[in-house]
Amino acid sequence: MHSILYISTARAPLSEKELAQVLQISRRNNARCDVTGLLVVGGRRFLQALEGPEEAVRATFERISRDPRHFAVVILADKPIAERNFARWSMGFEKGADAGSDQSLQDQLAGIIAPIQDRNLQAYFAGFVKSHGSKTAA
Ligand SMILES: Cc1cc2nc3c(=O)[nH]c(=O)nc-3n(C[C@H](O)[C@H](O)[C@H](O)COP(=O)(O)O)c2cc1C
């Protein structure tokens, strides 16, 4: 089992309708290739975790990273995992805060994950951001 976590920036903020479309297509495609994960949107920032069989995760990530709707894709983690963290979701979705672009990357990530409702999930992402702080601080 493999996992990739990345952040990116939308070229233009996605409308509710556009976001719903991205989620619909993501869930359909991911279900087909056994990929699960979570997408957090905060203003123009995306934070997404993808997990599943390594080849499927890489192929999905490659496709996503070529999507012209976002840019500045930065991988925060690319590693094997013992078990899934988001087994229930072909692609879960959470709304984060609208993080200002003048903040450091770490501050932005903290802002994005702060409003996540599920405490376990929030702790997971918070731990993640903390452990990668030195690499991701802008
Ligand atoms: C922030 C973001 C996250 C996305 N996440 C996924 C995803 O998890 N799975 C997926 O298949 N496509 C995802 N997409 C869409 C892909 O970039 C691409 O448009 C889509 O996979 C093409 O699918 P299709 O060839 O079936 O139309 C995402 C796009 C964006 C902008």
The ligand as a Gaussian input file, in Angstrom:
#p B3LYP/6-31G(d) Opt

LIG

0 1
 C       -7.495000      19.269000      -6.873000
 C       -7.855000      18.153000      -7.807000
 C       -7.955000      16.862000      -7.318000
 C       -8.286000      15.803000      -8.161000
 N       -8.357000      14.539000      -7.646000
 C       -8.601000      13.500000      -8.479000
 C       -8.648000      12.166000      -7.985000
 O       -8.477000      11.891000      -6.792000
 N       -8.880000      11.176000      -8.893000
 C       -9.081000      11.409000     -10.212000
 O       -9.277000      10.467000     -10.966000
 N       -9.082000      12.663000     -10.706000
 C       -8.850000      13.719000      -9.878000
 N       -8.847000      14.995000     -10.379000
 C       -9.206000      15.197000     -11.786000
 C       -8.059000      14.870000     -12.701000
 O       -7.140000      15.921000     -12.715000
 C       -8.597000      14.630000     -14.134000
 O       -9.320000      15.740000     -14.579000
 C       -9.508000      13.417000     -14.183000
 O       -8.950000      12.332000     -13.505000
 C       -9.769000      13.003000     -15.630000
 O      -10.682000      11.939000     -15.599000
 P      -11.408000      11.412000     -16.920000
 O      -10.288000      11.122000     -17.900000
 O      -12.136000      10.198000     -16.473000
 O      -12.300000      12.537000     -17.371000
 C       -8.516000      16.064000      -9.539000
 C       -8.415000      17.365000     -10.022000
 C       -8.095000      18.409000      -9.179000
 C       -7.996000      19.801000      -9.716000

